[in-house]
Amino acid sequence: MKVALWMEQEKRYSAMTEYELKREIAALNEKARKAEQMGMVNEYAVLERKAVMAKAYLLDPKTFKPGEIYEIDGDPGTYFKIDYMNGVFAWGYRLGGSGKEEALPISMLIQKG
């Protein structure tokens, strides 16, 4: 007897509509809440990171400018200076940090005003 395994093909966030992204974010937040309640710290962290990535695709990367400084969401008092943009990622470094280049999803950056 053969058993067919149907795997649902996950759609890339970049291919999702705004509506699909919002549904995905809501589902991820709900799963993260449940994981947190069950004490599943690693699962919670993974789901939170996925939600952050999905949120990045709801933002316009053109509104984030190289040379500008943004506060990092979830890390009050920590600032990030953008060197350049690549898709929904801002590449740069944390002010007062090691100076090592890193990439952050733009949804982690707090825009002024």
N, C-alpha and C positions, 0 to 999 in steps of 0.2 A: 504494500500500500504506500503510495507516494503522498507526502504531505507538502502542499505548497505554502511556503512562507512568504507572506506579503509584507514587505517593509514599506512603511509610509515614507516616501521621499520627502525629506525636510526641505523646505523652501529657504533660500538664502534671504537674510534680512534685506539685502539690497534689491531683491526682486519683489518684496512685499509692498502692498498698498499701505497708505496711512492707516486705514481701518484694520488691516491684518496685523500691522505692527502694534497697534493699540490693544488688540485682542491678545496677541502674544505676550505683551508686557503684563497685562492683567493676569493671564494664566501663570506666567513665571512668578509674579509677586505672590499669588495665592499658593503656589507650590513652595516658594521660599518660606512663607509664613508657616505652613504646615511642617516643613523641615526644621524650622527654628523651634517650634513647639515640641517636636519629637527629639530635640537635642542633636540633630544631625548637622553638625557645624560645617563639615566639608560640603555637603549637598547644598546647604543654605548659601555658602559662599559662591559656589558654581552658578546657582540660579540667579543670585544677585548680579553677578558679572554678566550673565546672558541678558538680563533686563537692561543693564547699563548699555550694552552693545546695541540692543534693539532701539533704545531711546535715541542713540546717536543718529540713527537713520531717519528720525523725525525732525532733525535739525538741519539747517542749511550750512554746510561747511564754509561757504563764502562769507559768512558773518564772523568767522574767526580769522584774525589777521596775524600774520607773522610779525614778530617784534612786540606784540602786545602781551600784557601780563594778565593772567586770570587766576582767581582763587580756585582751589581744587575742592569740589563738592565732597562732603563727608570728611574733610580734613581741614577744619577751620584754621586760618592763619598760615596755611601753606599755599604758596603761589607758584605758578608755572608760566614760563616764558616760551612762547611759540617761536621756533626757528622756521618751520615750514609745515605745510599741510599735505597730507596724502589721503585722499578720500575723506572718511569720517574720523581720521586720526590726526591729532596735532602732535608733531614731533618737536621736542625741545628739552628743557631741563627745569628742575625745581629750584627756585631761588633759595639760597642758603643751604642747598643740598650738596651732593658730591660733585655736581656739575656734569654727571653722566647723562648722555642723551637717552631719552625714553619716549615712547609714544603713548598718548592717552586718548581714549575715545572722547570726542568733543562733548558728549553728554556729561562728562566729569568736570567740565570747566564752567565756572559761573561767569556769565556775561554781565558787565556793568550796565546799570540803567535798566 
